[in-house]
Amino acid sequence: MAKAVRFDEYGGIDVLRVDEVERPVAGPGQVLVKVVAAAINPGEAVIRVGALHDRWPATFPSGQGSDLAGVVVEDAEGFAAGEEVFGFTDLRASHAEYVVVEASQLARRPADLPWEQAGSLYVAGTTAYAAVEAVGPRPGDTVVVSGAAGGVGSIAVQLARRAGATVIGLASERHHEWLRAQGAIPVTYGEGVADRIKAVAGNVDAFIDTFGDDYVELAIELGVSPERINTFVNYEAAAEYGAKTAGNAQAARIEVLVELADLIRAGELEIPIAATYPLDRVQDAFREVERRHTRGKIVLKP
């Protein structure tokens, strides 16, 4: 038997529980992994409450979790028992002690890639990668990132800086020092943010929205062309104004994770880890992530 997060109906944090389940069995093309680290993501909370039922319906009882890093349990598909790996699953299953993963969605974990970062790269990393690619930052551009200290935003800030752009990061003041350390210009979000952005930037060329709310409208107000606005949160505003909606699906490849991992190992990308929790405290972990004020990722350690 093994432990796994489950929920039987849409609802708040209280519907989450940790069950004893049969240990999964790998099939053709699959690898059984004992999970060491698995990040949680705000989108998983949105799915759990049913807000994305039309787009990504749940089948009950549902598991959850996509990001993972762990140890191969038994020889399979070119991986040997005991090898350390990282990657992802599309089966909502990584918040568990054991998970079956498609071999094509795994890579070997280098020893100098910390477990927590290895288990946090998929959803946030690929979403940030796709969002930055969608707006195409170039040297001399000014790019605004909302939610700039969050799991996706913190990575998007760094990737846009690597592309040579000036980056303005919208975040609360307690995250400003970290943003400055990444070479970004921090600006406090909230009422009057448009004026504060204009005070530090003569012109805004692109806008990456990782938070939602009215940030697409803000980008339009700042004179950003819709084709250089990307949001993976506010699809209605994107449809209204013609903004892009690139996210995880556009970069969901193990090659992207390996590229991001190589940047971490080279000291060119930081994945902040806000907190780690044991699997049994999954509800507490989601309480923290749903406050939407953490810097970086929250990780389960089964």
Summary of the structure (lengths in Angstrom):
residues: 302
radius of gyration: 19.1
end to end distance: 13.9
largest distance: 60.0
contacts: 1083
relative contact order: 0.16
helix: 34%
strand: 25%
